[in-house]
């Protein structure tokens, strides 16, 4: 199974726009709010070499592979490209 992981802050409009976009495309996703976990947020910023939230990663539970997407704008570009596979999201 593939799903999207969003690392976010509760007051971040781009974080919620990312979740809305994934919902619109009928993708499975999970949001982790890191407001009270600054050390954990810094860990993910370092791990993915990303300075802002949201931090969006596509994860594959079968292969344990991760694909770093980026932020909200990068997620928009992801959906405009040819990256979407039927296994990632459901089609209408």
N, C-alpha and C positions, 0 to 999 in steps of 0.2 A: 504494500500500500504506500502511496505517496501522499504527502500532506505538506502544507506550508506552516512554518513556525514564524510568528511575529514577536519580536522582543520590543516592548513598548513602554510608554509612560501613559498614565490615565488621562492627562490633560493635553495629549498630542493629537491635533486634528488629522495629521497625515497617517498616524497609526490607525485611526478609525476609518479613514478613507481606504486604507489598504485592506482592512477587514471587510469593508463594504464591497470592494472590488472582487475580492475572493468569493464572497457570498453571492454576488451577482453572477459569477462564472461557475457557481455550484462546486467550488473546490472545498476540500477538507482543509481546515486550518485550526491552529491553536494560538492563542495570544497569551503571552506571559507579561504581566505588568511588573515592572521593575522599579517602581517609585521608591519603595522601601528597601531596595537591594542594590545600592550604588556599587558595591564591590562586584556583584554579579554582572551588572550592566557594563562596568569597566572591563570585566573579563571578556564579554562578548564583543565589545568594541575592539579590543586587542586581537581576539581570535579571528575576527572577520575583517580586521583593518578598516573599520567603519566608524565615523565620528558622531553620527547622529542617530536618532530613532525616527522611524522604525528600522529595525534590522530584520530583514526577511530572508529566510532560508527555506529551500524545498528539501524535504527529507524523505528518504526511501527506507521503509522499515524492513524490506526484504534483503537489501544489499548493505544497509547501514551507511549509504552514501548521502552526502549533503551537497546541495548546489546553492551557493550563495547568490541571491538575487540582487540585494541592495536595499534601497529605500522605496518609498511610494512611487516616485517617478520611474524608477527602474522596473518596478512591478508593472506599471502601465506599459512600458516598452516591451516587457516580457509577453504581455497579452497581445500586443500589436504584431509581434514577431511570429515566427512559425514554431515556437518552442512548446506550445501546448500539445500535450498528448492526451488521448482519451483516458488514460490511466491516472492523469493528474486531476482532471476535473470532469464533471458530467456535462454533456452537451444537451441542449434543449430538444 
